[in-house]
Amino acid sequence: MTTHPWDTVWLGGTLATFDPNRPGPWGALPEAALGVKNGRIVWIGPLTDLPEPPDVVAREVRSVPDTWITPGLVDCHTHAVFGGDRADEFAARLAGADYAELARAGGGIRSTVRATRAADDEPLRAAAEARLRDLARDGVTTVEVKSGYDLTVEGELRMLDVAHAAGRRAGVAVQGTLLALHALPDEFAHDRAAYVDLVAREMVPRAAEQGRAAQVDAFVEDIAFSAEECAPVFRAARAAGLGLRVHADQLTDSGGAVLAGEWGAASADHLERTSPQGVRAMADGGCVAVLLPGAYLTLRDDHPPPVAAFREAGVPMAVATDLNPGSSPLRSLRTAAALACSLFGLTPAEALAGVTREAARALGLDDRGVLEVGRRADLAVWHVKRPEELAYWIGGELLRTRVLEGIEEG
């Protein structure tokens, strides 16, 4: 009686493995076969090297000639759970208003906090699910989702729970991040230290419970929090076993990249105004630079991140949507990759590694982002002749199918 040691085998496509141990920018393997069992990759190699015929080695055979197969895309920086929108601020900025001025006047993040607090769970979940489905249609299989739009203990936990529920419905893996140091809530306007203490003492330990959050983030900026205010929260995160992230140097050089490097954070994100000292600190601390061209475009910035300095220092670069209602209403990770090429000068190979291998690294996820035996079978199968097309075409339906832990969608 014939047995099938694998669940599925994918045949005939070209694998863009993004494995740095394989030659070339893509780690490409043409006319390949990829075997999957129990949600993991168990075999990769040339189709001609299969140990036995496809229908013997696997219960299901998927023939996908003339395609490229990449790891499932990873969006490593989003704020996908929020109430309302900020289209009015978009119009105001086009008329000349400044982002920081709007924030100081009670708009910006705090306006979304008011809308999020007022929203019931189900509308929040349904809206987040729709955004995550848009990302999934672009080949995304893992999405990081931050809190930060409620700024109360129960509200921040609710945001993380809603994010996970929306991910389950949308068919993407969600990793939660606690971003309670996003803005100072109005009720603590005259006691910043008390709010920071609340975050460190209560929010961080509770966010770590039941896997709600895997990382803690902080917005280090003149209009947000200082490096010194982050210290007790980061200490609490370390004690709770959570990783660290930093919103760094977006509007001013406020020392965010230096802070990330000193703490050995998984990433520093934005980085438009990072200094040479910040680049060195990130390199020394092993930080990933997460580039967010959607915010750069929406805010009409003209000061790009120091990409050449990151290359020279060996700082890995990820790319993400920064999907949020205020500064980056971007619901396509492939478009973010295209913008990273056009606006920041990344090569297509850098941008696509940035939405797979390096994005997974920013999330501390060593089980995805590369096609390699032992990793999760998160795949995206594309109707393209060459992988550069994934960063070349802006929009359009290039995805043939998406696979999450070995299960093909639909």
FENSULUR-V476838 format. One record per helix or strand of 2 or more residues. SS is the DSSP state (h for helix, s for strand). FROM is the first residue (numbers start at 1). LEN is the number of residues. If there is no record, write none. Layout:
# FENSULUR-V476838
((SS:FROM:LEN) (SS:FROM:LEN))
This chain:
# FENSULUR-V476838
((s:6:6) (s:14:3) (s:28:2) (s:32:6) (s:40:7) (h:47:3) (h:54:4) (s:58:6) (s:68:4) (s:73:3) (h:87:8) (h:99:6) (h:109:10) (h:121:16) (s:140:7) (h:153:18) (s:173:9) (h:186:3) (h:192:20) (s:215:6) (h:227:13) (s:243:6) (h:256:8) (s:267:4) (h:276:10) (s:288:4) (h:293:6) (h:307:7) (s:317:3) (h:333:12) (h:348:7) (h:357:6) (s:379:4) (h:389:4) (s:399:6) (s:407:2))
